[in-house]
């Protein structure tokens, strides 16, 4: 246990400035004594100094600060050390996010600033720097979150005593409205799909809720036609041979690093059966032999990395399909295009559509498992949304609740209230009136 003591220094020796200061002193785990000067006597009261003492003691007790003297490293040096420490354990996208946050911090503070000199004022400089660059509130929030995680690691490694980003306001961002495709919209997209590849891809996405990367990394061995399930599992690097030509099996791991099985509908399985006959022998559902050859060529020239896109122009082509489906619905109804509501969604919205539909028929803990989420809060907060069917159901429920009496019953109730001479005013107070005088004055 580390104990923090408060001291008021004695008058300095002759020739030194004649001032007294408040100091916090403690013993480090390395056997050395440390102290911090927190203020000058006369400018800082004893009560204020004792408050600083309690806060530092609380930080030591909670493990939020280390008692030993931190190692002196610059921000740039620490970012390099941090990257080397985590690059073997995190996903490439996570590593890229840390890199962006570190570069913003270096641009705002300079890479030669000592890590232990970064405090709340420097955190504010990073935020202002991002605002001056015109970055969105979501980017600022992501940067502060990443820097908080990196500084927490720096504190555990003994580079700093306190994390300056802990407790800092990250800012609230307006969440994007969830796009839930209605059943007739999905049917329209399936009807206008230019290829069978897209028809199967959309059908699988909206009936299984798999992520885009999970769909693209599916192999035919993951489909169990007897059990009517699809298994999402990791893939080890390897090769398979078709007519004396080797094609790669790409290494891949699920987001949560856990294997899971998801039920597949009978019509989706029927569509997959017909699609497999035209696969050309590829092990993958959605990666053709031609695409695998292109990937293999890039791998041979060291130009393929985990951040490369397994299929090009997916989002663009999906947007084109939606526009064609929108136009088809308008023509089918015989109305103008603007009279048919359709907001353009992304491929991930197919997963949100699956989540919202399945939440009506299965418990949320089952849906959480099928989606591959680590917590039910993620399923609830980011994937479930209300659509017009929920709005209609809610409206009908309110109508039934507050209109249980027929119009005739409501009329009789009103007449009885008038005969009783009691009405209710807008401010909620009951006033009693003389109905006879009211009728005579009305006459």
KELO-885548 format. One record per residue (C-alpha): z, y, x; chain; residue number from 0. Coordinates in steps of 0.25 Angstrom, whole numbers, always signed. Each point is the difference from the previous one (the first is absolute). Layout:
N
{z:Z, y:Y, x:X, chaine:A, num:NUM}
...
# end
This chain:
443
{z:+0, y:+0, x:+0, chaine:A, num:0}
{z:-4, y:+14, x:+6, chaine:A, num:1}
{z:+10, y:+11, x:-3, chaine:A, num:2}
{z:-5, y:+15, x:+0, chaine:A, num:3}
{z:+11, y:+10, x:+5, chaine:A, num:4}
{z:-1, y:+15, x:-2, chaine:A, num:5}
{z:+4, y:+9, x:+12, chaine:A, num:6}
{z:+2, y:+15, x:+2, chaine:A, num:7}
{z:-3, y:+3, x:+14, chaine:A, num:8}
{z:+9, y:+8, x:+9, chaine:A, num:9}
{z:-4, y:+13, x:+6, chaine:A, num:10}
{z:-10, y:-2, x:+11, chaine:A, num:11}
{z:+2, y:+2, x:+15, chaine:A, num:12}
{z:-1, y:+14, x:+6, chaine:A, num:13}
{z:-15, y:+5, x:+1, chaine:A, num:14}
{z:-4, y:-8, x:-13, chaine:A, num:15}
{z:-3, y:+6, x:-14, chaine:A, num:16}
{z:+14, y:+2, x:-6, chaine:A, num:17}
{z:-3, y:-8, x:-13, chaine:A, num:18}
{z:+6, y:-13, x:-7, chaine:A, num:19}
{z:-8, y:-10, x:-7, chaine:A, num:20}
{z:+2, y:-12, x:-9, chaine:A, num:21}
{z:-4, y:-13, x:+6, chaine:A, num:22}
{z:-1, y:-14, x:-6, chaine:A, num:23}
{z:+3, y:-11, x:+10, chaine:A, num:24}
{z:-1, y:-15, x:-1, chaine:A, num:25}
{z:-1, y:-13, x:+8, chaine:A, num:26}
{z:-13, y:-7, x:+1, chaine:A, num:27}
{z:-2, y:-15, x:+0, chaine:A, num:28}
{z:-5, y:+1, x:+14, chaine:A, num:29}
{z:+14, y:+5, x:+4, chaine:A, num:30}
{z:-4, y:+14, x:+3, chaine:A, num:31}
{z:+6, y:+13, x:-7, chaine:A, num:32}
{z:-9, y:+9, x:-8, chaine:A, num:33}
{z:+2, y:+13, x:-7, chaine:A, num:34}
{z:-8, y:+10, x:-8, chaine:A, num:35}
{z:+2, y:+15, x:-1, chaine:A, num:36}
{z:-1, y:+3, x:-15, chaine:A, num:37}
{z:+4, y:+15, x:+0, chaine:A, num:38}
{z:+8, y:+12, x:+6, chaine:A, num:39}
{z:+14, y:+3, x:-4, chaine:A, num:40}
{z:+0, y:+12, x:-8, chaine:A, num:41}
{z:-14, y:-2, x:-6, chaine:A, num:42}
{z:+3, y:-14, x:-5, chaine:A, num:43}
{z:+13, y:-2, x:-8, chaine:A, num:44}
{z:+9, y:-13, x:+3, chaine:A, num:45}
{z:-4, y:-5, x:-14, chaine:A, num:46}
{z:-15, y:+1, x:+3, chaine:A, num:47}
{z:+3, y:-7, x:+13, chaine:A, num:48}
{z:+8, y:-11, x:-7, chaine:A, num:49}
{z:-12, y:-2, x:-10, chaine:A, num:50}
{z:-9, y:-3, x:+11, chaine:A, num:51}
{z:+10, y:-9, x:+6, chaine:A, num:52}
{z:+0, y:-8, x:-13, chaine:A, num:53}
{z:-15, y:-1, x:-1, chaine:A, num:54}
{z:-2, y:-5, x:+14, chaine:A, num:55}
{z:+11, y:-10, x:-2, chaine:A, num:56}
{z:-6, y:-5, x:-13, chaine:A, num:57}
{z:-14, y:-1, x:+7, chaine:A, num:58}
{z:+7, y:-9, x:+11, chaine:A, num:59}
{z:+7, y:-8, x:-11, chaine:A, num:60}
{z:-13, y:-2, x:-8, chaine:A, num:61}
{z:-8, y:-4, x:+12, chaine:A, num:62}
{z:-9, y:+12, x:-2, chaine:A, num:63}
{z:+3, y:+6, x:+14, chaine:A, num:64}
{z:+2, y:-7, x:+13, chaine:A, num:65}
{z:+12, y:+4, x:+8, chaine:A, num:66}
{z:-7, y:-1, x:+14, chaine:A, num:67}
{z:-8, y:+11, x:+7, chaine:A, num:68}
{z:-14, y:-2, x:-5, chaine:A, num:69}
{z:-11, y:-3, x:+10, chaine:A, num:70}
{z:-9, y:+12, x:+3, chaine:A, num:71}
{z:-14, y:-3, x:-5, chaine:A, num:72}
{z:-11, y:+10, x:-5, chaine:A, num:73}
{z:-6, y:-2, x:-14, chaine:A, num:74}
{z:-13, y:-4, x:+7, chaine:A, num:75}
{z:+6, y:-11, x:+8, chaine:A, num:76}
{z:+8, y:-5, x:-12, chaine:A, num:77}
{z:-13, y:-1, x:-8, chaine:A, num:78}
{z:-6, y:-9, x:+10, chaine:A, num:79}
{z:+12, y:-9, x:+1, chaine:A, num:80}
{z:+1, y:-1, x:-15, chaine:A, num:81}
{z:-14, y:-4, x:-1, chaine:A, num:82}
{z:+1, y:-11, x:+11, chaine:A, num:83}
{z:+13, y:-5, x:-7, chaine:A, num:84}
{z:-6, y:-2, x:-14, chaine:A, num:85}
{z:-15, y:-2, x:+2, chaine:A, num:86}
{z:+2, y:-15, x:+0, chaine:A, num:87}
{z:+8, y:-1, x:-13, chaine:A, num:88}
{z:-6, y:+10, x:-10, chaine:A, num:89}
{z:-13, y:+1, x:-7, chaine:A, num:90}
{z:-11, y:+9, x:+6, chaine:A, num:91}
{z:+1, y:+9, x:-11, chaine:A, num:92}
{z:+15, y:+2, x:+2, chaine:A, num:93}
{z:-3, y:+3, x:+15, chaine:A, num:94}
{z:-11, y:+10, x:-4, chaine:A, num:95}
{z:+10, y:+7, x:-9, chaine:A, num:96}
{z:+11, y:+1, x:+11, chaine:A, num:97}
{z:-11, y:+6, x:+9, chaine:A, num:98}
{z:-4, y:+11, x:-9, chaine:A, num:99}
{z:+14, y:+4, x:-3, chaine:A, num:100}
{z:+3, y:+0, x:+15, chaine:A, num:101}
{z:-12, y:+9, x:+3, chaine:A, num:102}
{z:+4, y:+10, x:-10, chaine:A, num:103}
{z:+14, y:+1, x:+6, chaine:A, num:104}
{z:-6, y:+2, x:+14, chaine:A, num:105}
{z:-10, y:+11, x:-5, chaine:A, num:106}
{z:+12, y:+7, x:-7, chaine:A, num:107}
{z:+11, y:-2, x:+11, chaine:A, num:108}
{z:-8, y:-4, x:+13, chaine:A, num:109}
{z:+0, y:-13, x:+6, chaine:A, num:110}
{z:+10, y:+4, x:+11, chaine:A, num:111}
{z:+11, y:+4, x:-9, chaine:A, num:112}
{z:+13, y:-8, x:+3, chaine:A, num:113}
{z:+2, y:-10, x:-11, chaine:A, num:114}
{z:+15, y:+3, x:-1, chaine:A, num:115}
{z:-4, y:+15, x:-2, chaine:A, num:116}
{z:-6, y:-3, x:-13, chaine:A, num:117}
{z:+8, y:+5, x:-12, chaine:A, num:118}
{z:-1, y:+5, x:-14, chaine:A, num:119}
{z:-7, y:+13, x:+5, chaine:A, num:120}
{z:-11, y:-9, x:+7, chaine:A, num:121}
{z:-2, y:-8, x:-13, chaine:A, num:122}
{z:-3, y:+13, x:-7, chaine:A, num:123}
{z:-10, y:+3, x:+10, chaine:A, num:124}
{z:-7, y:-13, x:-2, chaine:A, num:125}
{z:-1, y:+3, x:-15, chaine:A, num:126}
{z:-5, y:+14, x:+2, chaine:A, num:127}
{z:-10, y:-5, x:+9, chaine:A, num:128}
{z:-6, y:-10, x:-10, chaine:A, num:129}
{z:+0, y:+11, x:-11, chaine:A, num:130}
{z:-8, y:+9, x:+9, chaine:A, num:131}
{z:-10, y:-11, x:+2, chaine:A, num:132}
{z:-1, y:-1, x:-15, chaine:A, num:133}
{z:+5, y:-14, x:+0, chaine:A, num:134}
{z:+4, y:-5, x:-14, chaine:A, num:135}
{z:+14, y:-2, x:-4, chaine:A, num:136}
{z:-2, y:-15, x:+0, chaine:A, num:137}
{z:-4, y:+1, x:+15, chaine:A, num:138}
{z:+12, y:+8, x:+3, chaine:A, num:139}
{z:+9, y:-10, x:-7, chaine:A, num:140}
{z:-7, y:-12, x:+8, chaine:A, num:141}
{z:+2, y:+7, x:+13, chaine:A, num:142}
{z:+15, y:+3, x:-2, chaine:A, num:143}
{z:+2, y:-14, x:-5, chaine:A, num:144}
{z:-7, y:-6, x:+13, chaine:A, num:145}
{z:+8, y:+10, x:+9, chaine:A, num:146}
{z:+13, y:-4, x:-6, chaine:A, num:147}
{z:-3, y:-15, x:+2, chaine:A, num:148}
{z:-4, y:+3, x:+15, chaine:A, num:149}
{z:+12, y:+9, x:+2, chaine:A, num:150}
{z:+9, y:-11, x:-5, chaine:A, num:151}
{z:-6, y:-10, x:+10, chaine:A, num:152}
{z:+3, y:+11, x:+11, chaine:A, num:153}
{z:+14, y:+1, x:-4, chaine:A, num:154}
{z:+2, y:-16, x:+0, chaine:A, num:155}
{z:-6, y:+0, x:+14, chaine:A, num:156}
{z:+10, y:+11, x:+5, chaine:A, num:157}
{z:-10, y:+12, x:+2, chaine:A, num:158}
{z:+6, y:+9, x:-11, chaine:A, num:159}
{z:+14, y:+0, x:-6, chaine:A, num:160}
{z:-4, y:+5, x:-14, chaine:A, num:161}
{z:-13, y:-1, x:-8, chaine:A, num:162}
{z:-5, y:+14, x:-3, chaine:A, num:163}
{z:-9, y:-5, x:-11, chaine:A, num:164}
{z:+11, y:-7, x:-8, chaine:A, num:165}
{z:+3, y:+7, x:-13, chaine:A, num:166}
{z:-12, y:+10, x:+2, chaine:A, num:167}
{z:-7, y:+3, x:-13, chaine:A, num:168}
{z:-13, y:-7, x:+0, chaine:A, num:169}
{z:-6, y:+7, x:-12, chaine:A, num:170}
{z:-4, y:-5, x:-14, chaine:A, num:171}
{z:-15, y:-4, x:-2, chaine:A, num:172}
{z:-7, y:-1, x:-13, chaine:A, num:173}
{z:-4, y:-15, x:-2, chaine:A, num:174}
{z:-14, y:-3, x:-4, chaine:A, num:175}
{z:-2, y:-5, x:-14, chaine:A, num:176}
{z:-2, y:-15, x:-1, chaine:A, num:177}
{z:-14, y:-4, x:-5, chaine:A, num:178}
{z:+2, y:-11, x:-9, chaine:A, num:179}
{z:-14, y:-6, x:-4, chaine:A, num:180}
{z:+0, y:-4, x:-15, chaine:A, num:181}
{z:-6, y:-14, x:-4, chaine:A, num:182}
{z:-13, y:+6, x:-5, chaine:A, num:183}
{z:-2, y:+8, x:+13, chaine:A, num:184}
{z:+2, y:-13, x:+8, chaine:A, num:185}
{z:-10, y:-7, x:-8, chaine:A, num:186}
{z:-10, y:+12, x:+2, chaine:A, num:187}
{z:+2, y:-1, x:+15, chaine:A, num:188}
{z:-3, y:-15, x:+0, chaine:A, num:189}
{z:-12, y:+2, x:-8, chaine:A, num:190}
{z:-6, y:+10, x:+9, chaine:A, num:191}
{z:+3, y:-6, x:+13, chaine:A, num:192}
{z:-12, y:+0, x:+9, chaine:A, num:193}
{z:+3, y:-14, x:+7, chaine:A, num:194}
{z:+8, y:-12, x:-3, chaine:A, num:195}
{z:+9, y:+3, x:+12, chaine:A, num:196}
{z:+5, y:+13, x:-7, chaine:A, num:197}
{z:+2, y:-7, x:-13, chaine:A, num:198}
{z:+9, y:-11, x:+6, chaine:A, num:199}
{z:+7, y:+10, x:+9, chaine:A, num:200}
{z:+4, y:+9, x:-12, chaine:A, num:201}
{z:+3, y:-12, x:-9, chaine:A, num:202}
{z:+9, y:-5, x:+11, chaine:A, num:203}
{z:+7, y:+13, x:+3, chaine:A, num:204}
{z:+3, y:+3, x:-15, chaine:A, num:205}
{z:+5, y:-14, x:-4, chaine:A, num:206}
{z:+8, y:-3, x:+13, chaine:A, num:207}
{z:+5, y:+13, x:+5, chaine:A, num:208}
{z:-3, y:-3, x:+14, chaine:A, num:209}
{z:-2, y:+11, x:+10, chaine:A, num:210}
{z:-13, y:+4, x:+6, chaine:A, num:211}
{z:+3, y:-6, x:+14, chaine:A, num:212}
{z:+6, y:-13, x:-7, chaine:A, num:213}
{z:-13, y:-1, x:-8, chaine:A, num:214}
{z:-9, y:+2, x:+12, chaine:A, num:215}
{z:+8, y:-10, x:+8, chaine:A, num:216}
{z:+0, y:-11, x:-10, chaine:A, num:217}
{z:-7, y:-13, x:+4, chaine:A, num:218}
{z:-4, y:-11, x:-10, chaine:A, num:219}
{z:+11, y:-9, x:+5, chaine:A, num:220}
{z:+10, y:+10, x:-7, chaine:A, num:221}
{z:-6, y:-3, x:-14, chaine:A, num:222}
{z:+6, y:-12, x:-6, chaine:A, num:223}
{z:-9, y:-3, x:-12, chaine:A, num:224}
{z:+9, y:-11, x:-5, chaine:A, num:225}
{z:+13, y:+8, x:+0, chaine:A, num:226}
{z:-8, y:+12, x:-4, chaine:A, num:227}
{z:+7, y:+9, x:+10, chaine:A, num:228}
{z:-4, y:+9, x:+12, chaine:A, num:229}
{z:+9, y:-1, x:+13, chaine:A, num:230}
{z:+2, y:+13, x:+9, chaine:A, num:231}
{z:+3, y:-5, x:+14, chaine:A, num:232}
{z:-2, y:+4, x:+14, chaine:A, num:233}
{z:-12, y:-4, x:+8, chaine:A, num:234}
{z:+0, y:-4, x:+14, chaine:A, num:235}
{z:-12, y:+3, x:+10, chaine:A, num:236}
{z:-10, y:-11, x:+1, chaine:A, num:237}
{z:-15, y:-3, x:-3, chaine:A, num:238}
{z:-8, y:-9, x:-10, chaine:A, num:239}
{z:-14, y:-5, x:+3, chaine:A, num:240}
{z:-12, y:+0, x:-10, chaine:A, num:241}
{z:-13, y:-6, x:+5, chaine:A, num:242}
{z:+5, y:+0, x:+15, chaine:A, num:243}
{z:+3, y:+15, x:-1, chaine:A, num:244}
{z:+15, y:+4, x:+2, chaine:A, num:245}
{z:+6, y:+11, x:-10, chaine:A, num:246}
{z:+14, y:+6, x:+2, chaine:A, num:247}
{z:+13, y:-2, x:-8, chaine:A, num:248}
{z:+6, y:+14, x:+1, chaine:A, num:249}
{z:+15, y:+0, x:+3, chaine:A, num:250}
{z:+8, y:+7, x:-11, chaine:A, num:251}
{z:+14, y:+1, x:-6, chaine:A, num:252}
{z:+5, y:+3, x:-14, chaine:A, num:253}
{z:+7, y:+14, x:-2, chaine:A, num:254}
{z:+13, y:-6, x:-2, chaine:A, num:255}
{z:-2, y:-12, x:+9, chaine:A, num:256}
{z:+3, y:-10, x:-11, chaine:A, num:257}
{z:-9, y:-10, x:-7, chaine:A, num:258}
{z:-2, y:+1, x:-15, chaine:A, num:259}
{z:-8, y:-7, x:-11, chaine:A, num:260}
{z:-6, y:+8, x:-12, chaine:A, num:261}
{z:-5, y:-7, x:-13, chaine:A, num:262}
{z:-15, y:+2, x:-2, chaine:A, num:263}
{z:-7, y:+0, x:-14, chaine:A, num:264}
{z:-10, y:-11, x:-4, chaine:A, num:265}
{z:-11, y:+10, x:-2, chaine:A, num:266}
{z:+2, y:+5, x:+14, chaine:A, num:267}
{z:+0, y:-14, x:+6, chaine:A, num:268}
{z:-13, y:-3, x:-8, chaine:A, num:269}
{z:-6, y:+13, x:+7, chaine:A, num:270}
{z:+5, y:-4, x:+13, chaine:A, num:271}
{z:-6, y:-14, x:-1, chaine:A, num:272}
{z:-14, y:+6, x:-3, chaine:A, num:273}
{z:+2, y:+10, x:+11, chaine:A, num:274}
{z:+4, y:-11, x:+11, chaine:A, num:275}
{z:-14, y:-6, x:-2, chaine:A, num:276}
{z:-6, y:+12, x:+5, chaine:A, num:277}
{z:+10, y:+3, x:+12, chaine:A, num:278}
{z:-9, y:-6, x:+10, chaine:A, num:279}
{z:+11, y:-9, x:+6, chaine:A, num:280}
{z:+9, y:+12, x:+4, chaine:A, num:281}
{z:+15, y:-4, x:+1, chaine:A, num:282}
{z:+3, y:+14, x:-6, chaine:A, num:283}
{z:-2, y:+4, x:-15, chaine:A, num:284}
{z:-5, y:+14, x:+3, chaine:A, num:285}
{z:-4, y:+0, x:+15, chaine:A, num:286}
{z:-14, y:-6, x:+1, chaine:A, num:287}
{z:-6, y:-7, x:+12, chaine:A, num:288}
{z:-8, y:+13, x:+4, chaine:A, num:289}
{z:+12, y:+9, x:-1, chaine:A, num:290}
{z:+8, y:-10, x:+8, chaine:A, num:291}
{z:-11, y:+0, x:+11, chaine:A, num:292}
{z:+1, y:+15, x:+0, chaine:A, num:293}
{z:+15, y:+0, x:+2, chaine:A, num:294}
{z:-2, y:-11, x:+11, chaine:A, num:295}
{z:-10, y:+9, x:+8, chaine:A, num:296}
{z:+10, y:+11, x:-1, chaine:A, num:297}
{z:+11, y:-8, x:+5, chaine:A, num:298}
{z:-8, y:-5, x:+12, chaine:A, num:299}
{z:-2, y:+15, x:+4, chaine:A, num:300}
{z:+15, y:+3, x:-2, chaine:A, num:301}
{z:-4, y:+10, x:-11, chaine:A, num:302}
{z:+8, y:-7, x:-11, chaine:A, num:303}
{z:+14, y:+3, x:-3, chaine:A, num:304}
{z:+10, y:-3, x:-12, chaine:A, num:305}
{z:-3, y:+14, x:-5, chaine:A, num:306}
{z:-15, y:-3, x:-2, chaine:A, num:307}
{z:-5, y:-2, x:-14, chaine:A, num:308}
{z:-4, y:-14, x:-3, chaine:A, num:309}
{z:-10, y:+5, x:-11, chaine:A, num:310}
{z:-7, y:+14, x:+1, chaine:A, num:311}
{z:-1, y:+10, x:-12, chaine:A, num:312}
{z:+9, y:-8, x:-10, chaine:A, num:313}
{z:+6, y:+13, x:-6, chaine:A, num:314}
{z:-13, y:+7, x:-1, chaine:A, num:315}
{z:-7, y:-12, x:-7, chaine:A, num:316}
{z:+12, y:-2, x:-9, chaine:A, num:317}
{z:-1, y:+15, x:-4, chaine:A, num:318}
{z:-15, y:-3, x:-3, chaine:A, num:319}
{z:+3, y:-12, x:-9, chaine:A, num:320}
{z:+10, y:+9, x:-8, chaine:A, num:321}
{z:-10, y:+11, x:-2, chaine:A, num:322}
{z:-10, y:-10, x:-5, chaine:A, num:323}
{z:+10, y:-7, x:-9, chaine:A, num:324}
{z:+4, y:+14, x:-6, chaine:A, num:325}
{z:-15, y:+3, x:-3, chaine:A, num:326}
{z:-1, y:-14, x:-7, chaine:A, num:327}
{z:+12, y:+3, x:-9, chaine:A, num:328}
{z:-6, y:+13, x:-4, chaine:A, num:329}
{z:-14, y:-5, x:-3, chaine:A, num:330}
{z:+6, y:-12, x:-8, chaine:A, num:331}
{z:+8, y:+10, x:-8, chaine:A, num:332}
{z:-11, y:+9, x:-2, chaine:A, num:333}
{z:+8, y:+12, x:+5, chaine:A, num:334}
{z:-1, y:+10, x:+12, chaine:A, num:335}
{z:+5, y:-4, x:+13, chaine:A, num:336}
{z:+11, y:+11, x:+0, chaine:A, num:337}
{z:+5, y:-6, x:-14, chaine:A, num:338}
{z:+4, y:-13, x:+7, chaine:A, num:339}
{z:+13, y:+2, x:+8, chaine:A, num:340}
{z:-1, y:-7, x:+14, chaine:A, num:341}
{z:+8, y:+4, x:+13, chaine:A, num:342}
{z:-5, y:-6, x:+13, chaine:A, num:343}
{z:+10, y:-10, x:+6, chaine:A, num:344}
{z:+1, y:-7, x:+13, chaine:A, num:345}
{z:+0, y:-15, x:+3, chaine:A, num:346}
{z:+15, y:+0, x:+0, chaine:A, num:347}
{z:+1, y:+5, x:-14, chaine:A, num:348}
{z:-5, y:-14, x:-4, chaine:A, num:349}
{z:+13, y:-6, x:+6, chaine:A, num:350}
{z:+7, y:+11, x:-8, chaine:A, num:351}
{z:-7, y:-4, x:-13, chaine:A, num:352}
{z:+4, y:-15, x:+2, chaine:A, num:353}
{z:+14, y:+4, x:+2, chaine:A, num:354}
{z:+1, y:+8, x:-12, chaine:A, num:355}
{z:-6, y:-10, x:-9, chaine:A, num:356}
{z:+8, y:-12, x:+6, chaine:A, num:357}
{z:+13, y:+9, x:-2, chaine:A, num:358}
{z:-2, y:-2, x:-15, chaine:A, num:359}
{z:+1, y:-15, x:+1, chaine:A, num:360}
{z:+8, y:-5, x:+12, chaine:A, num:361}
{z:+14, y:+5, x:+5, chaine:A, num:362}
{z:-1, y:+10, x:+11, chaine:A, num:363}
{z:+6, y:-9, x:+11, chaine:A, num:364}
{z:-11, y:-10, x:-2, chaine:A, num:365}
{z:-10, y:+11, x:+0, chaine:A, num:366}
{z:+6, y:+6, x:+13, chaine:A, num:367}
{z:-2, y:-14, x:+6, chaine:A, num:368}
{z:-14, y:-1, x:-4, chaine:A, num:369}
{z:-3, y:+14, x:+6, chaine:A, num:370}
{z:+7, y:-3, x:+13, chaine:A, num:371}
{z:+9, y:+11, x:-1, chaine:A, num:372}
{z:+13, y:+0, x:+8, chaine:A, num:373}
{z:+8, y:+7, x:-11, chaine:A, num:374}
{z:-1, y:+2, x:-15, chaine:A, num:375}
{z:+1, y:+15, x:+1, chaine:A, num:376}
{z:-14, y:+0, x:+7, chaine:A, num:377}
{z:-6, y:-7, x:-12, chaine:A, num:378}
{z:+7, y:+8, x:-10, chaine:A, num:379}
{z:-2, y:+14, x:+7, chaine:A, num:380}
{z:-14, y:-1, x:+5, chaine:A, num:381}
{z:-8, y:-10, x:-7, chaine:A, num:382}
{z:+5, y:+0, x:-15, chaine:A, num:383}
{z:-6, y:+11, x:-9, chaine:A, num:384}
{z:-1, y:+3, x:-15, chaine:A, num:385}
{z:-14, y:+0, x:-6, chaine:A, num:386}
{z:-5, y:+4, x:-14, chaine:A, num:387}
{z:+4, y:-13, x:-6, chaine:A, num:388}
{z:+15, y:+3, x:+4, chaine:A, num:389}
{z:-2, y:+14, x:-6, chaine:A, num:390}
{z:-5, y:-6, x:-13, chaine:A, num:391}
{z:+11, y:-10, x:+0, chaine:A, num:392}
{z:+11, y:+11, x:+2, chaine:A, num:393}
{z:-6, y:+9, x:-10, chaine:A, num:394}
{z:+0, y:-11, x:-11, chaine:A, num:395}
{z:+14, y:-4, x:+4, chaine:A, num:396}
{z:+5, y:+14, x:-2, chaine:A, num:397}
{z:-8, y:+1, x:-14, chaine:A, num:398}
{z:+7, y:-13, x:-5, chaine:A, num:399}
{z:+13, y:+5, x:+5, chaine:A, num:400}
{z:+0, y:+14, x:-7, chaine:A, num:401}
{z:-9, y:-3, x:-12, chaine:A, num:402}
{z:+8, y:-12, x:-6, chaine:A, num:403}
{z:+0, y:+7, x:-14, chaine:A, num:404}
{z:-12, y:+2, x:-8, chaine:A, num:405}
{z:-5, y:+13, x:-4, chaine:A, num:406}
{z:+6, y:-2, x:-14, chaine:A, num:407}
{z:+13, y:-3, x:+6, chaine:A, num:408}
{z:+0, y:+12, x:+8, chaine:A, num:409}
{z:-4, y:+9, x:-12, chaine:A, num:410}
{z:+12, y:-6, x:-8, chaine:A, num:411}
{z:+9, y:+2, x:+12, chaine:A, num:412}
{z:-4, y:+15, x:+1, chaine:A, num:413}
{z:+2, y:+2, x:-15, chaine:A, num:414}
{z:+14, y:-5, x:+1, chaine:A, num:415}
{z:+3, y:+9, x:+11, chaine:A, num:416}
{z:-5, y:+12, x:-8, chaine:A, num:417}
{z:+8, y:-4, x:-12, chaine:A, num:418}
{z:+13, y:-2, x:+9, chaine:A, num:419}
{z:-3, y:+14, x:+4, chaine:A, num:420}
{z:+1, y:-4, x:+15, chaine:A, num:421}
{z:-11, y:+4, x:+10, chaine:A, num:422}
{z:-1, y:-1, x:+15, chaine:A, num:423}
{z:-5, y:+13, x:+8, chaine:A, num:424}
{z:-7, y:+0, x:+13, chaine:A, num:425}
{z:+12, y:+2, x:+8, chaine:A, num:426}
{z:+6, y:-13, x:-5, chaine:A, num:427}
{z:+11, y:+6, x:-9, chaine:A, num:428}
{z:+2, y:-4, x:-14, chaine:A, num:429}
{z:+0, y:+11, x:-11, chaine:A, num:430}
{z:+4, y:-2, x:-14, chaine:A, num:431}
{z:-8, y:+9, x:-10, chaine:A, num:432}
{z:+1, y:+1, x:-15, chaine:A, num:433}
{z:-13, y:-6, x:-5, chaine:A, num:434}
{z:+1, y:+6, x:-14, chaine:A, num:435}
{z:+0, y:+14, x:+6, chaine:A, num:436}
{z:-11, y:-4, x:+9, chaine:A, num:437}
{z:-9, y:-5, x:-11, chaine:A, num:438}
{z:+3, y:+13, x:-9, chaine:A, num:439}
{z:-3, y:+9, x:+12, chaine:A, num:440}
{z:-13, y:-8, x:+2, chaine:A, num:441}
{z:-4, y:+2, x:-14, chaine:A, num:442}
# end
